[in-house]
Amino acid sequence: MARPEINRSGEIEVFVRVVEAGSFSAAARAIRMTPSAVSKLIARLEMRLGARLISRSTRKLQLTPEGTAFYDNGRRILADMDAAEREAAAGAAPRGRLRVNSYVPFGQHRLMALLARFLERYPEISVEAVLTDNVIDLLEERADVAIRAGPLRESRLVARKLGEGRMVVVAAPFYLAARGTPRTLAELAGHNMLAFGFARHIDGWPFVEATGASIIVPVVGNLTLTDGEAMRRTAIAGAGIARLALWHVEPDIAAGRLVPLLEAFNPGDLEPTHAVYVGQGKHLPARVRAFLDFLAETVRL
């Protein structure tokens, strides 16, 4: 009989993570352990089983025949445990830690204001929120939900659309007073256009000419930023002209901090916002389903 202090399910989970991540270091990041701790755990597991599971003779991990069998059985055991827990908790209130990743503008202007209401409704859920405009790997970062702007790339993730916002070109009044207000697309060439430092689905700003033809104007300027909220604040500070979602800057326009520009040439394109996650249906944890339903109910863009 196994000693009671041995956490066999934990060993199985770490081993499965190592195999699926392809390395000890990647698995360690995913489960928030050190690579040395993961390596020692696998070594103890192999010693207890009396069998080599992973070949370490090459830079890339390779499973032995025993390791392949243990991996297949381990995945099935973990799936059965998850199913048992879901069945036991089917009638219980959603609970546990919810890890949420959001792009910065949505996080600061929508999510933060909603989290208090969500936690009041679900007091047995705790939320860990990270704001970044970088596109993360949900599995590697162990995030339950990521909220992303723009068209989605093909992936293994499931998405729920939360809304979409019309894009608008804006600048601060005192920037325009100093540099002039562009009234034609050609006049943009004399202005500082604020750029994003990450890849966009369109390389430039789309407009519609007076003839009705579509045109993409290259973004030319001396300042590159990594998130939309930084761009909004920089535009308010008078550093240049920005193109952002209307819902993001609407309070600034109403307060006179920013002025819409070139609306006659605005193509009316919409930037969608999605909540993306892994799994669906009965395989979706109750805490994740509750959060997604709450977002669909409360988010307005």
C-alpha positions as CSV (number, residue, x, y, z in Angstrom):
1,M,0.0,0.0,0.0
2,A,1.3,3.5,-0.9
3,R,2.4,5.7,2.0
4,P,-0.3,8.2,2.9
5,E,2.0,11.2,2.5
6,I,2.5,10.5,-1.2
7,N,0.3,12.8,-3.3
8,R,-0.1,10.4,-6.3
9,S,-2.6,12.6,-8.1
10,G,-0.3,15.5,-7.8
11,E,2.6,13.5,-9.2
12,I,0.4,12.4,-12.1
13,E,-0.6,16.0,-12.8
14,V,3.0,17.2,-12.8
15,F,4.1,14.4,-15.1
16,V,1.3,15.0,-17.6
17,R,2.1,18.7,-17.5
18,V,5.8,18.0,-18.3
19,V,4.9,15.8,-21.2
20,E,2.4,18.3,-22.7
21,A,4.6,21.3,-22.2
22,G,7.6,19.5,-23.7
23,S,10.1,20.5,-21.0
24,F,10.6,20.8,-17.2
25,S,11.0,24.5,-17.4
26,A,7.8,25.1,-19.4
27,A,5.8,22.8,-17.1
28,A,7.3,24.6,-14.0
29,R,6.1,28.0,-15.3
30,A,2.6,26.6,-15.9
31,I,2.2,25.1,-12.5
32,R,4.2,27.7,-10.6
33,M,7.0,25.5,-9.4
34,T,10.8,25.7,-10.0
35,P,12.3,23.5,-12.7
36,S,14.5,21.8,-10.1
37,A,11.4,20.9,-8.0
38,V,9.7,19.5,-11.1
39,S,12.8,17.5,-12.0
40,K,13.1,16.1,-8.4
41,L,9.4,15.2,-8.4
42,I,9.7,13.2,-11.6
43,A,12.8,11.5,-10.3
44,R,11.0,10.5,-7.1
45,L,8.1,9.2,-9.2
46,E,10.4,7.1,-11.4
47,M,12.1,5.7,-8.3
48,R,8.8,4.8,-6.6
49,L,7.6,3.1,-9.8
50,G,10.9,1.4,-10.5
51,A,10.8,2.5,-14.1
52,R,12.3,5.2,-16.3
53,L,9.5,7.3,-17.7
54,I,11.4,10.0,-19.6
55,S,14.6,9.7,-21.6
56,R,17.0,12.6,-20.8
57,S,19.7,11.6,-23.3
58,T,18.6,14.3,-25.8
59,R,17.8,18.0,-25.4
60,K,14.1,17.2,-26.3
61,L,12.2,15.1,-23.8
62,Q,11.3,11.6,-25.1
63,L,9.0,9.2,-23.4
64,T,10.0,5.6,-22.8
65,P,7.4,2.9,-23.5
66,E,6.6,2.9,-19.8
67,G,6.3,6.6,-19.8
68,T,3.9,6.6,-22.8
69,A,1.6,4.1,-21.0
70,F,1.8,6.1,-17.7
71,Y,1.0,9.3,-19.6
72,D,-2.1,7.8,-21.3
73,N,-3.3,6.3,-18.1
74,G,-2.5,9.5,-16.1
75,R,-4.6,11.7,-18.5
76,R,-7.5,9.3,-18.1
77,I,-7.2,9.3,-14.3
78,L,-7.1,13.1,-14.2
79,A,-10.1,13.4,-16.5
80,D,-12.1,10.9,-14.3
81,M,-11.2,13.0,-11.2
82,D,-12.4,16.2,-12.9
83,A,-15.6,14.5,-13.9
84,A,-16.2,13.3,-10.4
85,E,-15.6,16.8,-9.0
86,R,-17.9,18.4,-11.5
87,E,-20.6,15.8,-10.7
88,A,-20.2,16.4,-6.9
89,A,-20.3,20.2,-7.3
90,A,-23.1,20.3,-9.9
91,G,-25.5,21.6,-7.3
92,A,-23.1,23.8,-5.4
93,A,-22.4,27.5,-5.8
94,P,-19.5,28.5,-8.1
95,R,-16.3,28.7,-6.1
96,G,-12.5,28.7,-6.4
97,R,-9.9,31.0,-7.9
98,L,-10.7,32.6,-11.2
99,R,-7.7,33.8,-13.2
100,V,-8.6,36.6,-15.7
101,N,-6.4,38.3,-18.3
102,S,-7.6,41.4,-20.0
103,Y,-6.3,44.0,-22.4
104,V,-5.6,47.2,-20.6
105,P,-8.3,49.6,-21.7
106,F,-11.1,47.1,-21.1
107,G,-9.6,46.1,-17.8
108,Q,-9.3,49.7,-16.5
109,H,-12.5,51.1,-17.9
110,R,-14.9,48.2,-17.7
111,L,-13.6,45.1,-15.8
112,M,-12.4,46.9,-12.6
113,A,-15.8,48.6,-12.2
114,L,-17.6,45.2,-12.6
115,L,-15.5,42.9,-10.4
116,A,-17.0,44.2,-7.1
117,R,-20.5,43.3,-8.4
118,F,-19.3,39.9,-9.6
119,L,-17.6,39.1,-6.2
120,E,-20.7,40.3,-4.3
121,R,-22.8,37.9,-6.4
122,Y,-20.3,35.0,-6.1
123,P,-18.6,35.4,-2.6
124,E,-17.0,31.9,-2.8
125,I,-15.0,32.9,-6.0
126,S,-11.7,34.8,-5.7
127,V,-10.3,36.6,-8.7
128,E,-6.8,37.1,-9.9
129,A,-6.8,39.8,-12.7
130,V,-3.8,40.6,-14.9
131,L,-4.0,43.6,-17.4
132,T,-1.8,43.5,-20.5
133,D,-2.2,44.1,-24.2
134,N,0.1,41.2,-25.0
135,V,-1.6,38.1,-26.3
136,I,-1.0,35.3,-23.7
137,D,-1.1,31.6,-23.9
138,L,-4.0,30.6,-21.6
139,L,-2.6,27.2,-20.9
140,E,0.9,28.3,-20.2
141,E,-0.2,31.2,-18.0
142,R,-3.0,29.1,-16.4
143,A,-5.6,31.7,-17.1
144,D,-9.3,30.8,-17.1
145,V,-10.5,33.6,-19.3
146,A,-8.7,36.2,-21.5
147,I,-10.5,39.3,-22.8
148,R,-9.1,40.4,-26.2
149,A,-9.7,43.2,-28.7
150,G,-9.8,42.8,-32.4
151,P,-10.3,39.9,-34.8
152,L,-9.4,36.5,-33.3
153,R,-6.8,34.2,-34.8
154,E,-7.7,30.6,-35.4
155,S,-6.9,28.6,-32.3
156,R,-8.1,25.8,-30.0
157,L,-9.8,28.4,-27.8
158,V,-13.6,29.0,-27.5
159,A,-14.8,32.7,-27.7
160,R,-17.8,34.6,-26.6
161,K,-18.3,38.0,-28.1
162,L,-18.9,40.8,-25.5
163,G,-19.5,43.7,-27.9
164,E,-17.8,45.9,-30.4
165,G,-16.8,49.6,-30.6
166,R,-16.5,52.0,-33.5
167,M,-13.0,53.4,-34.0
168,V,-12.3,57.1,-33.9
169,V,-9.3,59.4,-34.6
170,V,-8.7,61.9,-31.8
171,A,-6.2,64.5,-30.5
172,A,-6.0,67.0,-27.7
173,P,-7.3,70.5,-28.3
174,F,-4.0,72.1,-27.4
175,Y,-2.1,69.8,-29.8
176,L,-4.4,70.9,-32.6
177,A,-4.0,74.5,-31.6
178,A,-0.2,74.1,-32.0
179,R,-0.1,71.9,-35.0
180,G,-3.3,72.6,-36.8
181,T,-6.4,70.5,-37.4
182,P,-6.1,68.0,-40.3
183,R,-9.2,68.3,-42.4
184,T,-8.1,66.0,-45.3
185,L,-6.3,62.7,-45.3
186,A,-3.3,64.4,-47.1
187,E,-2.9,66.7,-44.1
188,L,-2.2,63.8,-41.8
189,A,1.3,63.7,-43.3
190,G,2.2,66.8,-41.3
191,H,1.2,65.3,-37.9
192,N,2.6,62.9,-35.3
193,M,0.6,59.7,-35.4
194,L,0.8,57.5,-32.3
195,A,1.6,53.9,-33.1
196,F,1.1,50.6,-31.3
197,G,4.2,48.5,-30.7
198,F,2.5,45.1,-31.3
199,A,1.2,43.5,-34.5
200,R,-2.2,44.7,-35.7
201,H,-4.5,43.0,-38.2
202,I,-4.3,46.1,-40.4
203,D,-0.9,47.8,-40.9
204,G,-2.1,51.4,-40.8
205,W,-5.3,53.4,-40.3
206,P,-8.2,52.7,-42.6
207,F,-10.2,55.5,-44.1
208,V,-12.8,56.1,-46.9
209,E,-11.9,58.7,-49.5
210,A,-14.5,61.2,-50.8
211,T,-14.8,59.0,-53.9
212,G,-15.9,56.1,-51.7
213,A,-12.6,54.2,-52.2
214,S,-11.0,52.6,-49.2
215,I,-7.5,53.6,-48.3
216,I,-4.9,52.6,-45.6
217,V,-2.8,55.5,-44.3
218,P,0.6,54.4,-42.8
219,V,1.1,55.4,-39.2
220,V,4.1,57.8,-39.1
221,G,5.3,59.3,-35.9
222,N,7.9,59.4,-33.2
223,L,6.2,57.5,-30.4
224,T,5.3,53.8,-30.1
225,L,3.2,52.5,-27.2
226,T,2.4,49.0,-25.9
227,D,-1.2,49.4,-24.7
228,G,-4.3,51.4,-25.5
229,E,-4.6,53.1,-22.2
230,A,-1.1,54.5,-22.5
231,M,-2.0,55.7,-25.9
232,R,-5.2,57.4,-24.6
233,R,-3.3,59.2,-21.9
234,T,-0.5,60.2,-24.2
235,A,-3.0,61.7,-26.7
236,I,-4.6,63.7,-23.9
237,A,-1.1,64.9,-22.9
238,G,-0.8,66.3,-26.5
239,A,1.9,64.0,-27.9
240,G,0.0,63.4,-31.1
241,I,-3.0,61.9,-32.9
242,A,-4.4,58.5,-31.9
243,R,-6.9,56.0,-33.2
244,L,-8.9,54.2,-30.5
245,A,-12.3,52.7,-29.8
246,L,-15.0,55.3,-29.2
247,W,-16.2,53.7,-26.0
248,H,-12.6,54.0,-24.7
249,V,-12.4,57.8,-25.3
250,E,-16.0,58.9,-25.2
251,P,-15.8,60.4,-21.7
252,D,-12.7,62.4,-22.8
253,I,-14.5,63.7,-25.9
254,A,-17.5,64.7,-23.7
255,A,-15.2,66.5,-21.3
256,G,-13.3,68.3,-24.1
257,R,-10.0,66.5,-23.4
258,L,-10.0,65.0,-26.9
259,V,-11.5,66.0,-30.2
260,P,-12.7,63.6,-33.0
261,L,-10.9,64.2,-36.3
262,L,-11.6,63.3,-40.0
263,E,-15.1,61.9,-39.2
264,A,-16.1,62.4,-42.9
265,F,-13.5,59.8,-43.8
266,N,-14.3,57.4,-41.0
267,P,-15.0,53.9,-42.5
268,G,-17.2,53.0,-39.5
269,D,-15.1,49.8,-38.8
270,L,-15.9,48.1,-35.5
271,E,-13.4,46.5,-33.1
272,P,-14.8,43.5,-31.4
273,T,-14.1,42.4,-27.9
274,H,-14.2,38.7,-27.0
275,A,-13.8,36.6,-23.9
276,V,-11.8,33.5,-24.8
277,Y,-11.3,30.4,-22.8
278,V,-10.5,26.7,-23.0
279,G,-13.3,24.1,-22.9
280,Q,-17.0,24.2,-23.2
281,G,-20.3,22.6,-22.1
282,K,-20.0,20.3,-19.2
283,H,-16.2,20.6,-19.2
284,L,-16.4,24.3,-18.3
285,P,-15.8,24.9,-14.6
286,A,-18.8,26.6,-12.8
287,R,-16.7,29.6,-11.8
288,V,-15.8,30.3,-15.5
289,R,-19.3,29.8,-16.7
290,A,-20.6,32.2,-14.1
291,F,-18.0,34.8,-15.1
292,L,-18.8,34.5,-18.8
293,D,-22.5,34.8,-18.2
294,F,-21.9,37.8,-15.9
295,L,-19.8,39.6,-18.6
296,A,-22.5,38.9,-21.2
297,E,-25.1,40.4,-18.9
298,T,-23.2,43.5,-17.8
299,V,-20.7,44.6,-20.5
300,R,-21.7,47.5,-22.7
301,L,-19.3,48.8,-25.4
